[in-house]
Amino acid sequence: MILKFCGFKTEEDIQKVNSLNIDMVGFIHYPKSKRHVDINQINRMSLLIANNIEKVVVVVNPTFQKVKDLVENTTINTIQFHGKESSKFIKNIKINFKNIKTIKALPANNKIEETMELYKDVVDLFIIDTPSTQYGGTGESFDWSLLNHINIKVPYLIAGGINANKIIQIEKMGLKHAGYDISSGIEIAGDKDKNKMITIIKLVKGALKDEKNTNRS
């Protein structure tokens, strides 16, 4: 399963995760978020991340120029669109930045599968999150049964207040999710907590280190 740990703000927190068996590290580039980091911070921290971990920047309704600035001035390799970006806009990003992967975050509601259909040809991954006017970051979960009948070729991660206990509940539901996107569930008082991260990694992946790549530094 895919594990994305998100909302990193400090180099110290990057060091905590760098040797662990996760797939993605995310940075929030949205000034209204309590986890917002600027382009210079993203670049400094992304340079510290092991090469086999994807570097994701989360943006909300960005301009094309904003995306261009992030791509050209950091070492990120994935853009997560967390606002009301159109499929046309994301397609244009993929055309202009061919080495950049795209993720679209969508609010969990009764039309989730219909909305996923609109974006499935322009994204590499979906994230299904708790609906909110602040575009995520609520730390609250949604009704996971909304995902029962999703059958889209593009994989999706579950977000929204995910922690170890909620993962145990979700894993009993037989959903077709590809993994989890977690921020508050690996934090204590706003800082990333290595013990919480280790607990979740063991739960989801069964091993702290990737057996295929044990030379992370």
FIGUTI-523292 format. One record per atom (N, C-alpha, C): residue number from 1; residue in one letter; atom name; y, x, z. Coordinates in Angstrom, 1 decimal, decimal comma, padded with zeros to 4 digits. Each point is the difference from the previous one (the first is absolute). Layout:
BEGIN
nr; rest; atom; v; u; w
NUM; A; CA; Y; X; Z
...
REM end
This chain:
BEGIN
nr; rest; atom; v; u; w
1; M; N; -001,2; 000,8; 000,0
1; M; CA; 001,2; -000,8; 000,0
1; M; C; 001,3; 000,9; 000,0
2; I; N; 001,0; -000,6; -000,5
2; I; CA; 001,3; 000,7; -000,1
2; I; C; 000,8; -000,2; 001,3
3; L; N; 000,5; 001,1; 000,5
3; L; CA; 000,9; -000,1; 001,2
3; L; C; 001,3; 000,6; -000,4
4; K; N; 001,1; -000,9; 000,2
4; K; CA; 001,3; 000,5; -000,2
4; K; C; 000,7; -000,1; 001,3
5; F; N; 000,5; 001,1; 000,5
5; F; CA; 000,8; 000,0; 001,3
5; F; C; 001,5; 000,1; -000,5
6; C; N; 000,8; -000,9; 000,5
6; C; CA; 001,4; -000,1; -000,5
6; C; C; 001,0; 000,1; 001,1
7; G; N; 001,3; 000,2; -000,4
7; G; CA; 001,1; 000,0; 000,8
7; G; C; 000,2; 001,4; 000,8
8; F; N; -000,3; 001,1; -000,7
8; F; CA; 000,2; 001,3; 000,7
8; F; C; 001,5; 000,4; -000,1
9; K; N; 000,4; 000,5; 001,2
9; K; CA; 001,5; 000,4; 000,1
9; K; C; 000,2; 001,4; 000,4
10; T; N; -001,0; 000,7; 000,5
10; T; CA; 000,2; 001,4; 000,4
10; T; C; -001,1; 000,9; -000,5
11; E; N; 000,4; 001,3; 000,0
11; E; CA; -001,0; 001,0; -000,4
11; E; C; -001,1; 000,1; 001,0
12; E; N; 000,3; -000,2; 001,3
12; E; CA; -001,0; 000,0; 001,0
12; E; C; -001,1; -001,0; -000,2
13; D; N; 000,4; -001,2; -000,5
13; D; CA; -001,0; -001,0; -000,2
13; D; C; -000,8; 000,3; -001,3
14; I; N; 000,6; 000,6; -000,9
14; I; CA; -000,8; 000,5; -001,2
14; I; C; -001,1; 001,0; 000,4
15; Q; N; 000,3; 000,9; 000,9
15; Q; CA; -001,0; 001,0; 000,4
15; Q; C; -001,1; -000,7; 000,7
16; K; N; 000,2; -001,1; 000,7
16; K; CA; -001,1; -000,7; 000,7
16; K; C; -001,0; -000,6; -001,0
17; V; N; 000,4; -000,4; -001,1
17; V; CA; -000,8; -000,7; -001,0
17; V; C; -000,6; 000,9; -001,1
18; N; N; 000,5; 001,2; -000,1
18; N; CA; -000,2; 000,8; -001,2
18; N; C; -001,5; 000,4; -000,2
19; S; N; -000,7; 000,2; 001,1
19; S; CA; -001,4; 000,4; -000,1
19; S; C; -001,0; -001,2; 000,1
20; L; N; 000,5; -001,2; 000,0
20; L; CA; -000,8; -001,2; 000,2
20; L; C; -000,5; -000,6; -001,3
21; N; N; -001,0; -000,7; 000,1
21; N; CA; -000,6; -000,7; -001,2
21; N; C; 000,7; -001,2; -000,4
22; I; N; 001,2; 000,1; -000,6
22; I; CA; 000,7; -001,2; -000,5
22; I; C; 000,4; 000,3; -001,4
23; D; N; 000,4; -001,1; -000,7
23; D; CA; 000,2; 000,1; -001,5
23; D; C; 001,5; 000,1; -000,3
24; M; N; 000,8; -000,7; 000,8
24; M; CA; 001,5; -000,1; -000,4
24; M; C; 000,8; 000,2; 001,3
25; V; N; 001,2; 000,6; -000,2
25; V; CA; 001,0; 000,1; 001,0
25; V; C; 001,3; -000,7; -000,6
26; G; N; 000,6; -000,9; 000,8
26; G; CA; 001,1; -000,7; -000,6
26; G; C; 001,3; 000,2; 000,8
27; F; N; 001,1; 000,1; -000,8
27; F; CA; 001,4; 000,1; 000,5
27; F; C; 000,8; -001,2; -000,4
28; I; N; 000,8; -000,5; 000,9
28; I; CA; 000,8; -001,2; -000,3
28; I; C; 001,4; 000,5; -000,4
29; H; N; 000,4; -000,4; -001,2
29; H; CA; 001,3; 000,3; -000,4
29; H; C; 000,8; -001,3; -000,3
30; Y; N; 000,4; -000,6; 001,2
30; Y; CA; 000,6; -001,3; 000,0
30; Y; C; 000,9; 000,0; 001,2
31; P; N; 001,3; 000,1; -000,1
31; P; CA; 000,9; 000,2; 001,1
31; P; C; -000,1; -001,1; 001,1
32; K; N; -000,4; -001,2; -000,3
32; K; CA; -000,1; -001,1; 000,9
32; K; C; -001,3; 000,2; 000,9
33; S; N; -000,8; 000,9; -000,3
33; S; CA; -001,3; 000,2; 000,7
33; S; C; 000,3; 001,0; 001,2
34; K; N; -000,7; -000,3; 001,1
34; K; CA; 000,1; 001,0; 001,2
34; K; C; -000,7; 001,3; -000,3
35; R; N; -000,8; 000,0; -001,1
35; R; CA; -000,7; 001,2; -000,4
35; R; C; 000,5; 000,7; -001,2
36; H; N; 001,3; -000,4; -000,3
36; H; CA; 000,6; 000,6; -001,2
36; H; C; 000,2; 001,5; 000,1
37; V; N; -000,3; 000,7; -001,1
37; V; CA; 000,3; 001,4; -000,1
37; V; C; 000,7; 000,3; -001,4
38; D; N; 000,9; 000,9; 000,0
38; D; CA; 000,7; 000,3; -001,3
38; D; C; -000,7; 000,9; -000,9
39; I; N; 000,5; 000,2; -001,2
39; I; CA; -000,7; 000,8; -001,0
39; I; C; -000,3; 001,4; 000,5
40; N; N; 001,0; 000,6; 000,6
40; N; CA; -000,2; 001,4; 000,5
40; N; C; -001,2; 000,1; 001,1
41; Q; N; 000,0; -001,0; 000,8
41; Q; CA; -001,1; 000,0; 001,0
41; Q; C; -001,3; -000,3; -000,6
42; I; N; -000,1; -000,9; -001,0
42; I; CA; -001,2; -000,2; -000,7
42; I; C; -000,5; 001,2; -000,7
43; N; N; 000,9; 000,8; -000,6
43; N; CA; -000,4; 001,2; -000,7
43; N; C; -000,6; 001,0; 001,0
44; R; N; 000,7; 000,2; 001,1
44; R; CA; -000,4; 001,0; 001,0
44; R; C; -001,4; -000,3; 000,5
45; M; N; -000,2; -001,3; 000,3
45; M; CA; -001,3; -000,4; 000,6
45; M; C; -001,1; 000,0; -001,0
46; S; N; 000,3; -000,5; -001,2
46; S; CA; -001,0; -000,1; -001,1
46; S; C; -000,6; 001,4; -000,4
47; L; N; 000,9; 001,0; 000,2
47; L; CA; -000,5; 001,4; -000,3
47; L; C; -001,1; 000,5; 001,0
48; L; N; 000,0; -000,7; 001,1
48; L; CA; -001,0; 000,4; 001,1
48; L; C; -001,3; -000,6; -000,1
49; I; N; -000,1; -001,1; -000,9
49; I; CA; -001,2; -000,8; -000,1
49; I; C; -001,1; 000,7; -000,8
50; A; N; -001,2; 000,0; 000,4
50; A; CA; -001,1; 000,6; -000,7
50; A; C; -000,1; -000,6; -001,4
51; N; N; -000,4; 000,8; -001,0
51; N; CA; 000,1; -000,4; -001,4
51; N; C; -000,9; -001,2; -000,3
52; N; N; -001,1; -000,2; 000,8
52; N; CA; -000,9; -001,1; -000,3
52; N; C; 000,4; -001,3; 000,6
53; I; N; 001,1; -000,1; 000,7
53; I; CA; 000,5; -001,2; 000,5
53; I; C; 001,2; -000,5; -000,8
54; E; N; -000,1; -001,2; -000,5
54; E; CA; 001,1; -000,5; -000,9
54; E; C; 001,3; -000,2; 000,9
55; K; N; 001,1; 000,3; -000,7
55; K; CA; 001,3; -000,1; 000,7
55; K; C; 000,7; -001,2; -000,6
56; V; N; 000,2; -001,0; 000,9
56; V; CA; 000,6; -001,3; -000,4
56; V; C; 001,4; -000,2; 000,5
57; V; N; 000,9; -000,5; -000,8
57; V; CA; 001,3; -000,4; 000,5
57; V; C; 000,1; -001,5; -000,2
58; V; N; 000,4; -000,7; 001,0
58; V; CA; 000,2; -001,5; 000,0
58; V; C; 001,4; -000,3; -000,2
59; V; N; 000,3; -000,8; -001,1
59; V; CA; 001,3; -000,4; -000,3
59; V; C; 000,1; -001,5; -000,1
60; V; N; 001,2; -000,5; 000,1
60; V; CA; 000,3; -001,5; 000,0
60; V; C; 001,1; -000,3; -001,0
61; N; N; -000,4; -000,6; -001,1
61; N; CA; 000,9; -000,4; -001,1
61; N; C; 000,9; 001,2; -000,4
62; P; N; -000,6; 001,1; -000,4
62; P; CA; 000,8; 001,2; -000,4
62; P; C; 000,5; -000,2; -001,4
63; T; N; 001,1; 000,8; -000,3
63; T; CA; 000,4; 000,1; -001,4
63; T; C; -000,9; 001,1; -000,7
64; F; N; 000,1; 000,0; -001,3
64; F; CA; -000,8; 001,0; -000,7
64; F; C; 000,5; 001,4; 000,4
65; Q; N; 001,3; 000,2; 000,2
65; Q; CA; 000,5; 001,3; 000,4
65; Q; C; -000,5; 000,4; 001,3
66; K; N; -000,1; -000,9; 001,0
66; K; CA; -000,6; 000,3; 001,3
66; K; C; -001,4; 000,6; -000,1
67; V; N; -000,8; -000,7; -000,8
67; V; CA; -001,4; 000,5; -000,2
67; V; C; 000,0; 001,4; -000,7
68; K; N; 000,9; 000,1; -001,0
68; K; CA; 000,1; 001,3; -000,7
68; K; C; 000,4; 001,1; 001,0
69; D; N; 000,9; -000,3; 000,9
69; D; CA; 000,5; 001,0; 001,0
69; D; C; -001,2; 000,4; 000,9
70; L; N; -000,8; -000,9; 000,4
70; L; CA; -001,1; 000,2; 000,9
70; L; C; -001,1; 000,9; -000,7
71; V; N; -000,3; -000,4; -001,2
71; V; CA; -001,0; 000,8; -000,8
71; V; C; 000,5; 001,4; -000,2
72; E; N; 001,2; 000,2; -000,4
72; E; CA; 000,5; 001,3; -000,4
72; E; C; 000,4; 000,9; 001,2
73; N; N; 000,2; -000,6; 001,2
73; N; CA; 000,5; 000,8; 001,1
73; N; C; -001,0; 000,1; 001,2
74; T; N; -001,2; -000,5; -000,2
74; T; CA; -001,0; 000,1; 001,0
74; T; C; -001,3; 000,3; -000,7
75; T; N; -001,1; 000,2; 000,8
75; T; CA; -001,3; 000,2; -000,6
75; T; C; -000,9; -001,2; 000,2
76; I; N; 000,6; -001,2; 000,1
76; I; CA; -000,9; -001,2; 000,1
76; I; C; -000,7; -000,2; -001,3
77; N; N; -001,1; -000,7; 000,1
77; N; CA; -000,7; -000,3; -001,3
77; N; C; -000,4; -001,5; -000,1
78; T; N; 000,5; -000,8; 000,9
78; T; CA; -000,2; -001,4; 000,0
78; T; C; 001,2; -000,8; 000,5
79; I; N; 000,3; -001,0; -000,8
79; I; CA; 001,1; -000,9; 000,4
79; I; C; -000,6; -001,4; 000,5
80; Q; N; 000,4; -000,4; 001,2
80; Q; CA; -000,4; -001,3; 000,4
80; Q; C; 001,2; -001,0; 000,0
81; F; N; -000,1; -001,0; -000,8
81; F; CA; 001,1; -001,0; -000,2
81; F; C; -000,2; -001,1; 001,0
82; H; N; 000,9; -000,2; 000,9
82; H; CA; -000,2; -000,9; 001,1
82; H; C; 001,0; -001,2; 000,0
83; G; N; 000,7; -000,1; -001,1
83; G; CA; 001,0; -001,1; -000,1
83; G; C; -000,4; -001,1; -001,0
84; K; N; 001,0; -000,4; -000,8
84; K; CA; -000,2; -001,0; -001,0
84; K; C; 000,0; 000,6; -001,4
85; E; N; -000,4; 001,2; -000,1
85; E; CA; 000,0; 000,7; -001,3
85; E; C; -000,9; -000,8; -001,0
86; S; N; 000,5; -000,1; -001,2
86; S; CA; -000,8; -000,7; -001,1
86; S; C; -001,0; 000,9; -000,6
87; S; N; -001,0; -000,6; -000,6
87; S; CA; -001,1; 000,8; -000,7
87; S; C; 000,7; 000,8; -001,1
88; K; N; 001,0; -000,5; -000,6
88; K; CA; 000,7; 000,7; -001,1
88; K; C; 000,6; 001,3; 000,5
89; F; N; 000,7; -000,1; 001,2
89; F; CA; 000,6; 001,2; 000,6
89; F; C; -001,1; 001,0; 000,3
90; I; N; -001,1; -000,4; 000,6
90; I; CA; -001,0; 001,0; 000,4
90; I; C; -000,6; 000,6; -001,3
91; K; N; -000,2; -000,8; -001,0
91; K; CA; -000,6; 000,5; -001,3
91; K; C; 000,9; 001,1; -000,5
92; N; N; 001,3; -000,2; 000,1
92; N; CA; 001,0; 001,0; -000,5
92; N; C; -000,1; 001,3; 000,8
93; I; N; -000,2; -000,1; 001,3
93; I; CA; -000,2; 001,2; 000,8
93; I; C; -001,3; 000,7; -000,5
94; K; N; -001,0; -000,7; -000,2
94; K; CA; -001,3; 000,7; -000,4
94; K; C; 000,2; 000,7; -001,4
95; I; N; 000,8; -000,6; -000,9
95; I; CA; 000,2; 000,5; -001,3
95; I; C; 000,8; 001,3; 000,1
96; N; N; 001,0; 000,0; 000,9
96; N; CA; 000,9; 001,2; 000,1
96; N; C; -000,5; 001,1; 000,9
97; F; N; -000,9; -000,4; 000,9
97; F; CA; -000,5; 001,0; 001,0
97; F; C; -001,5; -000,1; 000,0
98; K; N; -000,6; 000,6; -001,0
98; K; CA; -001,5; -000,2; -000,3
98; K; C; -000,9; 000,6; 001,1
99; N; N; 000,5; 000,9; 000,7
99; N; CA; -000,8; 000,6; 001,1
99; N; C; 000,1; -000,7; 001,3
100; I; N; 000,8; -001,0; 000,1
100; I; CA; 000,2; -000,7; 001,2
100; I; C; -000,8; -001,3; 000,1
101; K; N; -000,8; -000,1; 001,1
101; K; CA; -000,7; -001,2; 000,2
101; K; C; 000,9; -001,1; 000,6
102; T; N; -000,4; -001,3; -000,2
102; T; CA; 000,8; -001,1; 000,5
102; T; C; -000,8; -000,9; 000,9
103; I; N; 000,6; -000,4; 001,0
103; I; CA; -000,6; -001,0; 001,0
103; I; C; 001,0; -001,2; 000,1
104; K; N; -000,5; -001,2; 000,0
104; K; CA; 000,9; -001,2; 000,2
104; K; C; -000,5; -000,7; 001,3
105; A; N; 000,9; -000,1; 000,9
105; A; CA; -000,2; -000,8; 001,3
105; A; C; 000,4; -001,4; -000,3
106; L; N; -000,9; -000,9; 000,4
106; L; CA; 000,2; -001,4; -000,2
106; L; C; -000,1; -000,8; 001,4
107; P; N; 000,7; -001,0; 000,2
107; P; CA; -000,1; -000,8; 001,2
107; P; C; -001,3; -000,9; -000,1
108; A; N; -000,7; -000,1; 001,1
108; A; CA; -001,2; -000,9; 000,0
108; A; C; 000,4; -001,4; 000,1
109; N; N; -000,3; -000,8; -001,0
109; N; CA; 000,2; -001,4; 000,0
109; N; C; -001,0; -000,7; -000,9
110; N; N; 000,1; -001,3; -000,2
110; N; CA; -000,9; -000,8; -000,7
110; N; C; -000,1; 000,4; -001,5
111; K; N; 001,1; 000,7; -000,5
111; K; CA; 000,0; 000,3; -001,4
111; K; C; -000,2; 001,5; -000,2
112; I; N; -000,7; 000,7; 000,9
112; I; CA; -000,1; 001,4; -000,1
112; I; C; -000,8; 000,5; -001,2
113; E; N; -001,1; -000,7; -000,3
113; E; CA; -000,8; 000,4; -001,2
113; E; C; 000,8; -000,2; -001,3
114; E; N; 000,7; -001,1; 000,0
114; E; CA; 000,8; -000,3; -001,2
114; E; C; 001,1; 001,1; -000,2
115; T; N; 000,6; 000,4; 001,1
115; T; CA; 001,0; 001,1; -000,1
115; T; C; -000,6; 001,3; -000,4
116; M; N; -001,2; 000,3; 000,5
116; M; CA; -000,6; 001,3; -000,3
116; M; C; -000,3; 000,0; -001,5
117; E; N; -000,3; -001,1; -000,6
117; E; CA; -000,3; -000,1; -001,4
117; E; C; 001,2; 000,5; -000,8
118; L; N; 001,2; -000,3; 000,5
118; L; CA; 001,2; 000,4; -000,7
118; L; C; 000,3; 001,5; -000,1
119; Y; N; -000,6; 000,7; 001,0
119; Y; CA; 000,3; 001,5; 000,1
119; Y; C; -001,2; 000,8; -000,3
120; K; N; -001,2; -000,6; -000,2
120; K; CA; -001,2; 000,8; 000,0
120; K; C; -000,1; 001,1; -001,1
121; D; N; 000,8; -000,2; -001,1
121; D; CA; 000,0; 001,0; -001,1
121; D; C; 000,9; 001,1; 000,2
122; V; N; 000,9; 000,0; 001,1
122; V; CA; 001,0; 001,0; 000,1
122; V; C; -000,1; 000,8; 001,3
123; V; N; -001,0; -000,4; 000,8
123; V; CA; -000,1; 000,7; 001,3
123; V; C; -001,4; 000,6; 000,2
124; D; N; -000,1; 001,0; 000,8
124; D; CA; -001,3; 000,7; 000,3
124; D; C; -000,6; -000,6; 001,3
125; L; N; 000,8; -000,6; 000,8
125; L; CA; -000,5; -000,5; 001,3
125; L; C; 001,0; -001,1; 000,5
126; F; N; -000,6; -001,0; 000,7
126; F; CA; 000,8; -001,0; 000,7
126; F; C; -000,1; 000,2; 001,5
127; I; N; 001,1; -000,4; 000,7
127; I; CA; 000,0; -000,1; 001,4
127; I; C; 000,4; -001,4; 000,4
128; I; N; -000,9; -000,7; 000,7
128; I; CA; 000,3; -001,4; 000,4
128; I; C; 000,5; 000,1; 001,5
129; D; N; 001,3; -000,5; 000,2
129; D; CA; 000,6; 000,1; 001,2
129; D; C; 000,5; -001,3; 000,6
130; T; N; 000,4; 000,0; 001,2
130; T; CA; 000,5; -001,2; 000,7
130; T; C; 001,3; -000,4; -000,6
131; P; N; 000,2; -001,3; -000,5
131; P; CA; 001,3; -000,4; -000,5
131; P; C; 001,1; 000,2; 001,0
132; S; N; 001,2; 000,5; -000,5
132; S; CA; 001,2; 000,1; 000,9
132; S; C; 001,2; 000,2; -000,9
133; T; N; 001,1; -000,4; 000,5
133; T; CA; 001,3; 000,2; -000,7
133; T; C; 000,4; 001,5; 000,0
134; Q; N; -000,6; 000,8; 000,9
134; Q; CA; 000,4; 001,4; 000,1
134; Q; C; -000,9; 000,9; -000,8
135; Y; N; -000,9; -000,6; -000,8
135; Y; CA; -000,9; 000,7; -000,9
135; Y; C; -000,9; 000,9; 000,8
136; G; N; -000,8; -000,6; 000,9
136; G; CA; -001,0; 000,8; 000,7
136; G; C; 000,5; 000,6; 001,3
137; G; N; -000,8; 000,8; 000,6
137; G; CA; 000,4; 000,7; 001,3
137; G; C; 000,0; -000,9; 001,2
138; T; N; -000,6; -001,2; -000,1
138; T; CA; 000,1; -001,0; 001,1
138; T; C; -001,0; 000,4; 001,1
139; G; N; -001,0; 000,7; -000,3
139; G; CA; -001,1; 000,2; 001,0
139; G; C; -000,8; -001,2; 000,3
140; E; N; 000,1; -001,0; -000,8
140; E; CA; -000,7; -001,3; 000,2
140; E; C; -001,0; -000,1; -001,1
141; S; N; -001,1; -000,7; 000,3
141; S; CA; -001,1; -000,3; -001,0
141; S; C; 000,2; -001,3; -000,6
142; F; N; -000,8; -000,2; -001,1
142; F; CA; 000,0; -001,3; -000,7
142; F; C; -001,4; -000,6; 000,0
143; D; N; -000,2; -001,2; -000,5
143; D; CA; -001,3; -000,6; 000,0
143; D; C; -000,8; 000,7; -001,1
144; W; N; -001,0; 000,8; 000,4
144; W; CA; -000,8; 000,8; -000,9
144; W; C; -000,9; -000,9; -000,9
145; S; N; -000,2; -001,2; 000,4
145; S; CA; -000,9; -000,9; -000,8
145; S; C; 000,7; -000,3; -001,4
146; L; N; 001,3; 000,2; -000,1
146; L; CA; 000,7; -000,2; -001,3
146; L; C; -000,6; 001,0; -001,0
147; L; N; -000,7; 001,0; 000,4
147; L; CA; -000,5; 001,0; -001,0
147; L; C; -001,5; -000,3; -000,3
148; N; N; -000,5; -001,1; 000,5
148; N; CA; -001,4; -000,3; -000,2
148; N; C; -000,5; 000,0; -001,5
149; H; N; 000,9; -000,5; -000,9
149; H; CA; -000,5; -000,3; -001,3
149; H; C; 000,7; 001,0; -001,1
150; I; N; 000,7; 001,0; 000,5
150; I; CA; 000,6; 000,9; -000,9
150; I; C; -001,0; 000,8; -000,8
151; N; N; 000,1; 000,0; -001,3
151; N; CA; -000,9; 000,7; -000,9
151; N; C; 000,8; 000,6; -001,1
152; I; N; 000,7; 001,1; 000,3
152; I; CA; 000,9; 000,7; -000,9
152; I; C; -000,6; 001,4; -000,2
153; K; N; 000,1; 000,5; -001,2
153; K; CA; -000,5; 001,3; -000,3
153; K; C; 000,7; 001,1; 000,7
154; V; N; 001,3; -000,2; 000,3
154; V; CA; 000,8; 001,1; 000,7
154; V; C; -000,3; -000,1; 001,5
155; P; N; -000,4; 001,1; 000,6
155; P; CA; -000,3; -000,1; 001,5
155; P; C; 001,2; -000,3; 000,8
156; Y; N; -000,2; -000,5; 001,2
156; Y; CA; 001,1; -000,3; 000,9
156; Y; C; -000,3; 000,4; 001,5
157; L; N; 001,0; 000,4; 000,7
157; L; CA; 000,0; 000,4; 001,4
157; L; C; 000,5; -001,2; 000,8
158; I; N; -000,4; -000,1; 001,2
158; I; CA; 000,5; -001,0; 000,9
158; I; C; 001,0; 000,7; 001,0
159; A; N; 001,2; -000,6; 000,1
159; A; CA; 001,0; 000,6; 000,9
159; A; C; 000,4; -001,2; 001,0
160; G; N; 001,0; 000,4; 000,9
160; G; CA; 000,5; -001,0; 000,9
160; G; C; -000,6; 000,1; 001,4
161; G; N; 000,6; 000,9; 000,8
161; G; CA; -000,4; 000,1; 001,4
161; G; C; -001,5; 000,4; 000,2
162; I; N; -000,5; 000,8; -001,0
162; I; CA; -001,4; 000,3; 000,1
162; I; C; -000,3; 001,1; 001,1
163; N; N; -001,0; -000,2; 000,8
163; N; CA; -000,4; 001,0; 001,0
163; N; C; -001,5; 000,0; 000,0
164; A; N; -000,6; 000,8; 000,9
164; A; CA; -001,5; 000,1; 000,1
164; A; C; -000,7; -001,4; 000,2
165; N; N; 000,6; -000,7; 001,0
165; N; CA; -000,7; -001,3; 000,3
165; N; C; 000,1; -001,0; -001,2
166; K; N; 001,1; 000,0; -000,7
166; K; CA; 000,1; -000,9; -001,1
166; K; C; -000,9; 000,4; -001,2
167; I; N; -000,2; 001,3; -000,1
167; I; CA; -000,9; 000,5; -001,1
167; I; C; -001,4; -000,5; 000,3
168; I; N; -000,4; 000,1; 001,3
168; I; CA; -001,4; -000,5; 000,4
168; I; C; -000,1; -001,5; -000,4
169; Q; N; 001,0; -000,8; 000,2
169; Q; CA; 000,0; -001,4; -000,3
169; Q; C; -000,1; -000,2; -001,6
170; I; N; 000,8; 000,7; -000,7
170; I; CA; 000,1; -000,1; -001,5
170; I; C; -001,4; 000,4; -000,6
171; E; N; -000,6; 001,0; 000,5
171; E; CA; -001,2; 000,5; -000,6
171; E; C; -001,2; -001,0; 000,2
172; K; N; 000,2; -001,0; 000,8
172; K; CA; -001,0; -001,0; 000,2
172; K; C; 000,1; -001,2; -001,0
173; M; N; 001,1; 000,1; -000,8
173; M; CA; 000,4; -001,2; -000,9
173; M; C; -000,6; 000,1; -001,4
174; G; N; -000,5; 001,2; -000,4
174; G; CA; -000,5; 000,1; -001,3
174; G; C; 001,0; -000,1; -001,1
175; L; N; 001,2; 000,5; 000,2
175; L; CA; 001,0; 000,1; -001,0
175; L; C; -000,2; 001,1; -001,0
176; K; N; 000,7; 000,0; -001,1
176; K; CA; -000,2; 001,0; -001,0
176; K; C; 001,1; 001,0; 000,0
177; H; N; 000,7; 000,2; 001,1
177; H; CA; 001,1; 001,0; 000,1
177; H; C; -000,6; 001,4; -000,1
178; A; N; 001,0; 000,9; -000,4
178; A; CA; -000,4; 001,4; -000,2
178; A; C; 000,4; 000,9; 001,1
179; G; N; 000,7; -000,6; 001,0
179; G; CA; 000,4; 000,9; 001,2
179; G; C; 001,2; -000,6; 000,7
180; Y; N; 000,7; 000,9; 000,7
180; Y; CA; 001,1; -000,5; 000,9
180; Y; C; 001,2; 000,9; -000,1
181; D; N; 001,1; -000,7; 000,2
181; D; CA; 001,3; 000,7; 000,1
181; D; C; 000,6; -000,2; 001,4
182; I; N; 000,2; 001,1; 000,7
182; I; CA; 000,2; -000,1; 001,5
182; I; C; 001,2; 000,8; 000,4
183; S; N; 000,9; -000,6; 000,8
183; S; CA; 001,2; 000,7; 000,5
183; S; C; 000,1; -000,2; 001,5
184; S; N; 000,3; -001,2; 000,5
184; S; CA; 000,2; -000,2; 001,4
184; S; C; -001,3; 000,2; 000,8
185; G; N; -001,1; -000,3; -000,7
185; G; CA; -001,3; 000,1; 000,7
185; G; C; -000,5; 001,5; 000,3
186; I; N; 000,8; 001,0; -000,5
186; I; CA; -000,3; 001,4; 000,3
186; I; C; 001,1; 000,6; 000,8
187; E; N; 000,8; -000,8; 000,6
187; E; CA; 001,2; 000,5; 000,7
187; E; C; 000,0; -000,4; 001,5
188; I; N; 000,7; 000,9; 000,8
188; I; CA; 000,3; -000,3; 001,4
188; I; C; 001,5; 000,4; 000,1
189; A; N; 000,8; -001,0; 000,4
189; A; CA; 001,4; 000,1; 000,1
189; A; C; 000,7; 000,7; -001,2
190; G; N; -000,4; -000,5; -001,2
190; G; CA; 000,6; 000,5; -001,2
190; G; C; -000,5; 001,3; -000,6
191; D; N; -000,9; 000,7; 000,7
191; D; CA; -000,5; 001,2; -000,4
191; D; C; -001,5; -000,2; -000,4
192; K; N; -000,5; 000,8; -001,1
192; K; CA; -001,3; -000,1; -000,4
192; K; C; -000,9; 000,6; 001,1
193; D; N; -001,1; -000,7; 000,3
193; D; CA; -000,9; 000,4; 001,1
193; D; C; -001,3; 000,4; -000,6
194; K; N; -000,4; 001,3; 000,2
194; K; CA; -001,2; 000,5; -000,7
194; K; C; -001,2; -000,7; 000,5
195; N; N; -000,1; -000,3; 001,3
195; N; CA; -001,2; -000,7; 000,5
195; N; C; -000,2; -001,3; -000,7
196; K; N; 001,0; -000,8; -000,2
196; K; CA; -000,1; -001,3; -000,7
196; K; C; -000,4; 000,2; -001,5
197; M; N; 000,5; 001,1; -000,6
197; M; CA; -000,4; 000,3; -001,4
197; M; C; -001,4; 000,3; -000,1
198; I; N; -000,5; 000,8; 001,0
198; I; CA; -001,4; 000,5; 000,0
198; I; C; -000,9; -001,2; 000,2
199; T; N; 000,3; -000,9; 000,9
199; T; CA; -000,8; -001,2; 000,2
199; T; C; -000,1; -000,8; -001,2
200; I; N; 001,1; -000,2; -000,7
200; I; CA; -000,1; -000,8; -001,3
200; I; C; -000,8; 000,7; -001,1
201; I; N; 000,2; 001,3; -000,1
201; I; CA; -000,7; 000,7; -001,0
201; I; C; -001,5; -000,1; 000,2
202; K; N; -000,4; 000,2; 001,3
202; K; CA; -001,5; -000,1; 000,3
202; K; C; -000,5; -001,4; -000,3
203; L; N; 000,8; -001,0; 000,3
203; L; CA; -000,4; -001,4; -000,3
203; L; C; -000,1; -000,3; -001,5
204; V; N; 000,9; 000,5; -000,7
204; V; CA; 000,1; -000,4; -001,5
204; V; C; -000,9; 000,9; -000,8
205; K; N; 000,1; 001,3; 000,3
205; K; CA; -000,7; 001,0; -000,9
205; K; C; -001,2; 000,6; 000,6
206; G; N; -000,1; -000,1; 001,3
206; G; CA; -001,2; 000,6; 000,7
206; G; C; 000,0; 001,5; 000,3
207; A; N; 001,0; 000,7; -000,6
207; A; CA; 000,2; 001,4; 000,2
207; A; C; 001,4; 000,4; 000,0
208; L; N; 000,4; 001,0; 000,9
208; L; CA; 001,3; 000,4; 000,1
208; L; C; 000,5; 000,8; -001,2
209; K; N; -001,0; 000,8; -000,6
209; K; CA; 000,4; 000,8; -001,2
209; K; C; -000,7; -000,5; -001,2
210; D; N; 000,6; 000,2; -001,2
210; D; CA; -000,6; -000,4; -001,2
210; D; C; -001,1; 001,1; -000,4
211; E; N; -001,2; -000,5; 000,0
211; E; CA; -001,1; 001,0; -000,3
211; E; C; 000,1; 000,7; -001,4
212; K; N; 000,7; -000,7; -000,9
212; K; CA; 000,2; 000,6; -001,3
212; K; C; 001,1; 001,0; 000,0
213; N; N; 000,9; 000,0; 001,0
213; N; CA; 001,1; 000,9; 000,0
213; N; C; 000,3; 000,4; 001,5
214; T; N; -000,7; 001,0; 000,4
214; T; CA; 000,2; 000,4; 001,4
214; T; C; 000,9; 001,2; 000,3
215; N; N; 000,8; 000,3; -001,1
215; N; CA; 000,9; 001,2; 000,2
215; N; C; 001,5; -000,5; 000,1
216; R; N; 000,2; -001,2; 000,5
216; R; CA; 001,4; -000,4; 000,3
216; R; C; 000,7; 000,9; 001,0
217; S; N; 001,3; 000,2; -000,2
217; S; CA; 000,7; 000,8; 000,9
217; S; C; 001,3; -000,7; 000,4
REM end
